[in-house]
């Protein structure tokens, strides 16, 4: 990937956890870092780390390789914040993908950055865009495409032609990470970030957990209650595997520091 990223003071705020880099940035620091990357005129990939993705990396090793090459890696899940602190990595706070997306929409509106939305079903995407435009009337939505496509190169070309500077990708993992790793250089000078199911939340198709559940690290439980058949394996089996991986990481880092 042909990417450019300036060296800043925030570069030193990076540690390793579960074999991949993790940026020890607050929300405010992350937004500043994104502004720097967009101003640099290059392409950059953002990724979030949560319990499900840590487990997924063990099953899909390429995912870890992609994460290692991303310009920003945020702790999306509260479980990552706690796991990091348990292992001696001072993660300052959770930077959830949907919260960062909402912040960047405001920044893009104020700075005149065109944005592109990729993902979800067509009808959901349309409602999402309508609601975003209602909240950000001066925002330039340069283009959009649903998440069900076969020709990734054609989609990448559409993004490039749109002139977008910020790309939000509402596709499941690891598909979105691989899409960006393989085609980001063809998309033009964009800051690209995966936002998971954020389009569904904005469109009102799914609801986000109450704030107290987010702080308590129970957002997974709220989603499990909403979609038990689809999510039971990911969260119930996945959370047990994640706990075991945290224990292994704690022991590994303990031995390194002794």
BADOKE-687680 format. One record per residue: residue in one letter; z, y, x of N, C-alpha, C in turn. Coordinates in steps of 0.02 Angstrom, whole numbers, padded with zeros to 5 digits, always signed. Layout:
! residues N
AZYXZYXZYX/...
This chain:
! residues 258
X+00000-00060+00042+00000+00000+00000+00000+00062+00044/X-00040+00110+00025-00044+00172+00062+00005+00221+00032/X+00066+00222+00061+00119+00263+00033+00147+00310+00086/X+00169+00367+00064+00199+00416+00109+00267+00433+00082/X+00315+00441+00127+00381+00461+00104+00415+00501+00158/X+00437+00562+00144+00469+00604+00194+00537+00577+00213/X+00558+00593+00273+00625+00573+00295+00675+00626+00273/X+00727+00606+00240+00777+00653+00214+00846+00627+00232/X+00896+00669+00216+00966+00649+00228+00985+00589+00185/X+00951+00582+00128+00967+00526+00084+00945+00459+00112/X+00900+00460+00164+00877+00398+00192+00933+00356+00221/X+00986+00390+00244+01041+00353+00275+01085+00320+00222/X+01076+00339+00159+01118+00311+00105+01086+00247+00078/X+01077+00199+00122+01046+00136+00103+01084+00079+00136/X+01098+00028+00098+01133-00031+00125+01094-00093+00104/X+01117-00151+00127+01086-00213+00106+01134-00252+00063/X+01108-00280+00008+01149-00320-00037+01104-00374-00067/X+01126-00436-00064+01087-00493-00089+01019-00498-00053/X+01017-00476+00009+00957-00484+00049+00904-00431+00039/X+00918-00380-00001+00870-00326-00012+00905-00259-00003/X+00867-00206+00010+00898-00140+00017+00923-00114-00050/X+00975-00074-00047+01002-00041-00106+01019+00030-00087/X+00991+00078-00122+01004+00149-00108+01070+00169-00140/X+01114+00198-00100+01180+00219-00123+01177+00291-00148/X+01139+00300-00202+01126+00366-00228+01154+00374-00298/X+01178+00434-00312+01197+00451-00381+01134+00468-00420/X+01141+00480-00484+01084+00500-00525+01054+00564-00498/X+01096+00613-00483+01071+00678-00459+01033+00670-00393/X+01060+00629-00348+01027+00617-00284+00962+00580-00293/X+00960+00535-00341+00898+00498-00354+00844+00544-00380/X+00862+00589-00425+00813+00636-00452+00785+00680-00396/X+00829+00703-00351+00805+00744-00295+00758+00705-00250/X+00774+00642-00239+00732+00599-00198+00663+00589-00231/X+00661+00581-00296+00598+00574-00331+00557+00638-00324/X+00590+00695-00331+00555+00759-00323+00523+00764-00254/X+00558+00742-00203+00531+00743-00135+00471+00697-00129/X+00475+00638-00158+00420+00590-00154+00358+00616-00190/X+00367+00644-00249+00310+00672-00285+00280+00730-00246/X+00322+00773-00217+00298+00830-00179+00260+00808-00116/X+00275+00749-00090+00243+00725-00029+00170+00708-00040/X+00150+00698-00103+00081+00685-00118+00059+00613-00108/X+00105+00568-00096+00087+00498-00086+00108+00456-00145/X+00093+00391-00142+00114+00345-00194+00181+00314-00174/X+00223+00301-00223+00289+00273-00209+00310+00228-00266/X+00345+00175-00249+00368+00127-00299+00444+00127-00303/X+00469+00131-00363+00540+00128-00378+00556+00062-00412/X+00616+00035-00398+00637-00026-00431+00712-00022-00444/X+00735-00056-00495+00806-00060-00508+00830-00131-00495/X+00893-00135-00477+00924-00200-00463+00979-00212-00515/X+00975-00270-00549+01027-00290-00595+01040-00364-00586/X+01088-00391-00623+01107-00461-00614+01048-00508-00625/X+01010-00496-00677+00953-00539-00693+00902-00540-00636/X+00892-00482-00606+00842-00478-00552+00867-00512-00488/X+00932-00508-00476+00961-00543-00418+00950-00618-00425/X+00962-00644-00485+00951-00715-00499+00877-00732-00493/X+00834-00689-00520+00762-00700-00518+00735-00703-00447/X+00764-00664-00402+00741-00664-00333+00749-00733-00301/X+00799-00771-00323+00809-00838-00295+00755-00886-00320/X+00730-00875-00379+00678-00918-00407+00608-00895-00388/X+00601-00830-00376+00535-00801-00360+00543-00761-00296/X+00538-00793-00238+00551-00759-00174+00508-00697-00162/X+00448-00697-00189+00404-00638-00178+00435-00574-00206/X+00475-00581-00259+00506-00522-00289+00549-00486-00238/X+00587-00523-00199+00628-00492-00147+00585-00456-00095/X+00528-00486-00078+00483-00454-00030+00457-00388-00056/X+00441-00385-00121+00417-00323-00151+00472-00270-00151/X+00532-00290-00169+00588-00243-00172+00601-00213-00103/X+00594-00252-00051+00605-00227+00017+00557-00171+00036/X+00500-00168+00003+00450-00117+00019+00451-00057-00028/X+00499-00055-00074+00503+00001-00121+00539+00061-00091/X+00516+00120-00109+00546+00181-00082+00616+00195-00109/X+00629+00176-00171+00695+00185-00201+00715+00121-00236/X+00776+00098-00222+00804+00039-00255+00872+00061-00284/X+00876+00067-00350+00938+00090-00382+00977+00032-00412/X+01043+00041-00415+01087-00007-00450+01084+00009-00524/X+01047-00032-00561+01039-00020-00632+01097-00049-00672/X+01119-00109-00655+01173-00140-00693+01242-00123-00666/X+01290-00116-00712+01359-00105-00691+01383-00163-00649/X+01357-00223-00661+01377-00281-00621+01358-00273-00548/X+01304-00238-00534+01284-00226-00464+01332-00177-00431/X+01353-00127-00470+01402-00079-00443+01466-00116-00423/X+01491-00158-00468+01553-00195-00454+01543-00245-00398/X+01487-00280-00398+01474-00329-00346+01469-00295-00278/X+01436-00238-00276+01430-00202-00213+01498-00181-00186/X+01539-00153-00229+01605-00130-00207+01648-00189-00185/X+01643-00245-00221+01680-00305-00201+01660-00328-00131/X+01596-00320-00116+01569-00343-00052+01574-00288+00002/X+01605-00232-00014+01613-00179+00036+01555-00131+00040/X+01510-00132-00009+01454-00086-00010+01471-00031-00061/X+01478+00032-00038+01503+00085-00082+01450+00113-00130/X+01433+00073-00181+01384+00096-00231+01417+00151-00272/X+01390+00212-00272+01425+00268-00304+01428+00265-00380/X+01373+00242-00411+01371+00239-00484+01309+00201-00506/X+01308+00183-00569+01250+00151-00598+01197+00204-00613/X+01134+00188-00595+01078+00231-00612+01031+00189-00655/X+01043+00190-00720+01004+00148-00766+00933+00174-00772/X+00885+00127-00776+00815+00145-00779+00798+00191-00836/X+00825+00178-00896+00809+00220-00954+00839+00290-00947/X+00897+00295-00915+00927+00361-00904+00887+00401-00853/X+00864+00366-00800+00823+00400-00750+00756+00421-00781/X+00727+00379-00822+00665+00397-00855+00673+00461-00896/X+00727+00465-00935+00738+00524-00976+00748+00587-00934/X+00782+00579-00878+00790+00636-00832+00723+00658-00804/X+00682+00609-00784+00618+00624-00753+00569+00653-00803/X+00575+00635-00866+00533+00666-00917+00547+00741-00921/X+00611+00760-00917+00628+00831-00918+00602+00866-00856/X+00609+00834-00798+00585+00864-00736+00509+00870-00738/X+00474+00818-00761+00402+00820-00765+00378+00876-00811/X+00414+00885-00866+00395+00939-00912+00403+01007-00879/X+00458+01017-00843+00471+01082-00813+00425+01096-00753/X+00405+01044-00718+00364+01052-00658+00290+01042-00670/X+00272+01024-00731+00202+01015-00746+00172+00951-00718/X+00213+00900-00707+00187+00837-00682+00158+00796-00741/X+00096+00777-00739+00069+00733-00791+00100+00663-00785/X+00112+00631-00841+00142+00565-00841+00096+00515-00876/X+00105+00452-00859+00066+00398-00889+00115+00344-00910/X+00106+00317-00970+00149+00264-00995+00109+00199-01001/X+00135+00146-00970+00101+00082-00971+00150+00028-00994/X+00133-00006-01049+00176-00061-01071+00187-00062-01146/X+00222-00113-01169+00240-00124-01239+00178-00139-01282/X+00189-00153-01345+00135-00162-01392+00105-00094-01410/X+00042-00095-01430+00008-00032-01444+00043+00011-01495/X+00066-00018-01550+00098+00021-01602+00166+00049-01579/X+00201+00010-01538+00265+00033-01511+00253+00090-01462/X+00203+00082-01420+00187+00134-01371+00169+00199-01405/X+00132+00196-01459+00112+00257-01495+00172+00294-01523/X+00219+00257-01553+00280+00288-01580+00321+00318-01523/X+00325+00281-01468+00363+00305-01409+00335+00372-01385/X+00269+00376-01380+00237+00438-01356+00250+00495-01405/X+00246+00481-01470+00259+00532-01521+00329+00561-01513/X+00377+00517-01503+00447+00539-01497+00458+00577-01431/X+00426+00555-01378+00432+00590-01314+00402+00660-01320/X+00345+00665-01353+00313+00731-01361+00354+00777-01405/X+00389+00748-01454+00432+00789-01497+00490+00818-01457/X+00516+00780-01410+00571+00802-01369+00549+00847-01311/X+00487+00836-01288+00461+00873-01230+00392+00901-01247/X+00389+00954-01287+00325+00979-01311+00278+01004-01256/X+00305+01024-01199+00262+01049-01145+00243+00994-01095/X+00266+00934-01107+00251+00879-01062+00178+00858-01069/X+00145+00847-01012+00076+00824-01012+00075+00747-01008/X+00058+00715-01063+00049+00642-01063-00024+00629-01045/X-00036+00613-00982-00105+00608-00957-00141+00546-00982/X-00103+00495-01000-00134+00434-01024-00083+00381-01041/X-00106+00328-01072-00062+00273-01091-00103+00211-01102/X-00071+00154-01094-00104+00089-01106-00051+00038-01124/X-00066-00004-01173-00018-00056-01192-00010-00106-01136/X+00040-00149-01141+00056-00194-01087+00022-00261-01088/X-00027-00270-01133-00060-00334-01140-00133-00327-01117/X-00144-00339-01053-00211-00330-01025-00223-00384-00971/X-00286-00396-00959-00306-00446-00908-00334-00413-00845/X-00365-00355-00853-00398-00322-00797-00353-00268-00768/X-00310-00288-00721-00263-00240-00691-00299-00186-00651/X-00355-00204-00620-00392-00155-00581-00419-00099-00625/X-00441-00117-00686-00467-00066-00732-00411-00020-00755/X-00352-00048-00767-00295-00007-00787-00275+00040-00730/X-00275+00013-00669-00258+00055-00611-00307+00112-00603/X-00372+00099-00616-00422+00151-00612-00412+00204-00666/X-00391+00182-00726-00377+00230-00780-00319+00275-00762/X-00269+00247-00730-00211+00287-00708-00234+00338-00656/X-00275+00315-00609-00299+00361-00556-00339+00418-00587/X-00384+00401-00633-00426+00453-00664-00386+00502-00706/X-00329+00479-00733-00288+00523-00776-00256+00580-00737/X-00249+00571-00672-00216+00623-00631-00140+00622-00638/X-00113+00568-00664-00040+00564-00673-00004+00567-00607/X+00054+00598-00607+00097+00601-00548+00158+00556-00556/X+00175+00538-00618+00231+00493-00632+00207+00439-00679/X+00221+00377-00662+00200+00320-00702+00262+00280-00723/X+00269+00270-00789+00323+00229-00816+00293+00164-00841/X+00321+00108-00816+00293+00042-00831+00343+00002-00872/X+00328-00008-00936+00372-00045-00980+00349-00117-00989/X+00349-00153-00934+00328-00223-00933+00385-00264-00902/X+00391-00327-00922+00446-00368-00898+00439-00384-00823/X+00496-00403-00793+00497-00424-00723+00483-00499-00719/X+00451-00522-00665+00428-00484-00607+00357-00457-00613/X+00328-00463-00673+00258-00443-00681+00247-00370-00661/X+00293-00326-00682+00282-00255-00666+00288-00241-00592/X+00336-00274-00559+00344-00264-00487+00282-00288-00449/X+00255-00345-00469+00195-00371-00436+00134-00328-00451/X+00129-00304-00512+00074-00260-00530+00072-00198-00485/X+00130-00167-00476+00133-00107-00435+00122-00123-00362/X+00150-00177-00338+00141-00196-00268+00068-00209-00252/X+00032-00238-00300-00038-00256-00289-00087-00200-00301/X-00070-00153-00345-00119-00103-00366-00098-00030-00360/X-00038-00018-00333-00015+00052-00329-00063+00096-00289/X-00089+00069-00235-00134+00109-00193-00196+00131-00230/X-00215+00094-00283-00274+00111-00322-00259+00160-00378/X-00195+00175-00390-00175+00216-00447-00171+00290-00431/X-00182+00308-00368-00178+00378-00349-00108+00397-00326/X-00095+00461-00315-00030+00484-00290+00023+00487-00344/X+00047+00428-00365+00095+00426-00419+00162+00399-00395/X+00215+00423-00426+00281+00392-00420+00286+00344-00478/X+00292+00280-00462+00290+00228-00515+00357+00194-00520/X+00381+00187-00581+00444+00153-00591+00440+00107-00652/X+00469+00048-00647+00475+00004-00703+00534+00025-00747/X+00524+00024-00812+00577+00047-00858+00595-00007-00909/X+00574-00070-00896+00595-00125-00938+00578-00114-01012/X+00629-00120-01054+00620-00112-01126+00632-00042-01151/X+00627+00008-01108+00642+00077-01128+00596+00102-01182/X+00532+00082-01181+00486+00105-01233+00509+00081-01302/X+00533+00019-01305+00558-00008-01368+00619+00031-01393/X+00663+00050-01346+00722+00089-01364+00703+00158-01390/X+00659+00192-01354+00638+00259-01374+00602+00256-01442/X+00563+00204-01453+00526+00197-01516+00570+00174-01573/X+00632+00154-01558+00678+00133-01610+00672+00060-01630/X+00634+00021-01591+00626-00050-01606+00689-00089-01589/X+00720-00072-01533+00784-00101-01514+00834-00045-01503/X+00898-00062-01506+00950-00012-01497+00985-00024-01431/X+01007+00030-01401+01044+00025-01339+01118+00016-01355/X+01154-00018-01311+01225-00030-01321+01263+00036-01323/X+01319+00038-01360+01361+00098-01359+01384+00114-01288/X+01401+00176-01277+01419+00199-01210+01477+00158-01181/X+01527+00141-01223+01585+00106-01196+01566+00036-01171/X+01516+00005-01204+01493-00060-01181+01454-00054-01116/X+01417+00000-01108+01381+00012-01045+01430+00019-00987/X+01482+00059-00998+01532+00071-00945+01570+00007-00929/X+01583-00034-00981+01620-00095-00972+01578-00152-00944/X+01514-00139-00933+01470-00191-00907+01451-00243-00959/X+01452-00224-01023+01439-00272-01078+01373-00259-01113/X+01329-00220-01082+01265-00205-01113+01226-00270-01125/X+01234-00318-01080+01200-00383-01087+01222-00419-01151/X+01287-00413-01167+01313-00446-01227+01283-00415-01290/X+01276-00349-01290+01248-00314-01348+01175-00337-01359/X+01139-00344-01304+01069-00365-01310+01065-00439-01331/X+01112-00479-01306+01114-00550-01325+01126-00557-01401/X+01170-00516-01428+01184-00517-01500+01122-00498-01540/X+01083-00450-01514+01023-00429-01549+00967-00481-01547/X+00960-00515-01489+00906-00563-01480+00933-00628-01450/X+00974-00665-01487+01006-00725-01459+00958-00779-01437/X+00906-00792-01476+00860-00846-01459+00821-00831-01395/X+00803-00769-01385+00762-00750-01327+00804-00738-01265/X+00867-00717-01275+00907-00694-01218+00963-00741-01197/X+00977-00794-01234+01037-00833-01219+01034-00864-01149/X+00976-00890-01130+00972-00922-01065+00977-00871-01009/X+00943-00814-01017+00943-00763-00966+01014-00739-00952/X+01053-00728-01005+01119-00698-00994+01175-00750-00985/X+01177-00802-01025+01232-00849-01018+01225-00892-00955/X+01166-00920-00945+01154-00959-00884+01148-00913-00824/X+01111-00858-00833+01099-00811-00778+01163-00780-00753/X+01210-00763-00797+01272-00731-00776+01315-00778-00734/X+01314-00843-00751+01351-00891-00711+01321-00896-00641/X+01254-00898-00638+01221-00900-00573+01234-00837-00533/X+01235-00780-00567+01247-00717-00533+01318-00716-00503/X+01367-00739-00541+01436-00741-00515+01440-00784-00452/X+01404-00839-00451+01404-00882-00392+01370-00847-00333/X+01316-00811-00347+01282-00773-00293+01326-00717-00266/X+01365-00686-00309+01411-00634-00286+01463-00665-00240/X+01489-00722-00258+01539-00756-00216+01509-00773-00148/X+01447-00798-00147+01414-00814-00085+01403-00752-00042/X+01382-00697-00075+01370-00635-00037+01435-00607-00009/X+01488-00611-00048+01554-00588-00024+01574-00628+00038/X+01566-00693+00036+01585-00735+00092+01540-00722+00153/X+01476-00713+00141+01430-00699+00197+01448-00634+00232/X+01459-00582+00192+01475-00517+00223+01543-00517+00255/X+01590-00555+00228+01656-00561+00258+01651-00593+00328/X+01608-00644+00334+01601-00677+00398+01566-00631+00449/X+01519-00591+00424+01484-00544+00468+01531-00492+00497/X+01579-00470+00455+01624-00415+00476+01683-00439+00518/X+01698-00504+00516+01755-00530+00554+01739-00529+00629/
